[in-house]
């Protein structure tokens, strides 16, 4: 895989997130308003389910993953784990862009709405998991990618159902985190993975 391709894809995704953020910053588009109304109409059962999903698939998950990777890197002197920890942290840090947009949430809340913090955190874990799997268990990349995608979609849906975010907040989070993740993985030497010998147990500095 050429190094140019992931760099270009990452840059395009990140730029698309910026364009989307600017476009929706002043007022929610019709799609956001329609989906908010549909989410409110789902009723309390869906809201309770969304509460559970939002609790499990949350920044807490990213915190546990990051601490685990740092401990692994420190205790086992594992360079791959260290690079994965940096990748996760950089991906997650893309949520700080919300202070550039300052978008108002569907309900009153102190933090800006765009991009979604929950979705950013879960997508950061997903990107890191897929990259790690590509190095450690290449045969499982597709299943891990599928599970990761489902987790991100569930997290995004839960935030919309709970009226904590507009739909475009979740889309922007996925675009920004994935874009930043591709560029960061490339900079860290985690992409491409085809040249990693023996399944890629470690990445040498």
Secondary structure as the mmCIF struct_conf table of DSSP 4:
data_model
#
loop_
_struct_conf.conf_type_id
_struct_conf.id
_struct_conf.beg_label_comp_id
_struct_conf.beg_label_asym_id
_struct_conf.beg_label_seq_id
_struct_conf.end_label_comp_id
_struct_conf.end_label_asym_id
_struct_conf.end_label_seq_id
HELX_RH_AL_P HELX_RH_AL_P1 UNK A 3 UNK A 24
BEND BEND1 UNK A 25 UNK A 27
HELX_RH_AL_P HELX_RH_AL_P2 UNK A 30 UNK A 40
TURN_TY1_P TURN_TY1_P1 UNK A 41 UNK A 42
HELX_RH_AL_P HELX_RH_AL_P3 UNK A 44 UNK A 56
BEND BEND2 UNK A 57 UNK A 58
HELX_RH_AL_P HELX_RH_AL_P4 UNK A 59 UNK A 76
HELX_RH_AL_P HELX_RH_AL_P5 UNK A 79 UNK A 93
HELX_RH_3T_P HELX_RH_3T_P1 UNK A 94 UNK A 97
HELX_RH_AL_P HELX_RH_AL_P6 UNK A 98 UNK A 101
HELX_LH_PP_P HELX_LH_PP_P1 UNK A 103 UNK A 105
BEND BEND3 UNK A 106 UNK A 107
BEND BEND4 UNK A 110 UNK A 111
BEND BEND5 UNK A 114 UNK A 115
HELX_RH_AL_P HELX_RH_AL_P7 UNK A 117 UNK A 136
HELX_RH_3T_P HELX_RH_3T_P2 UNK A 138 UNK A 140
HELX_RH_AL_P HELX_RH_AL_P8 UNK A 141 UNK A 161
TURN_TY1_P TURN_TY1_P2 UNK A 162 UNK A 163
BEND BEND6 UNK A 164 UNK A 165
HELX_RH_AL_P HELX_RH_AL_P9 UNK A 167 UNK A 187
TURN_TY1_P TURN_TY1_P3 UNK A 188 UNK A 189
BEND BEND7 UNK A 191 UNK A 191
TURN_TY1_P TURN_TY1_P4 UNK A 194 UNK A 195
HELX_RH_3T_P HELX_RH_3T_P3 UNK A 197 UNK A 199
BEND BEND8 UNK A 201 UNK A 201
#
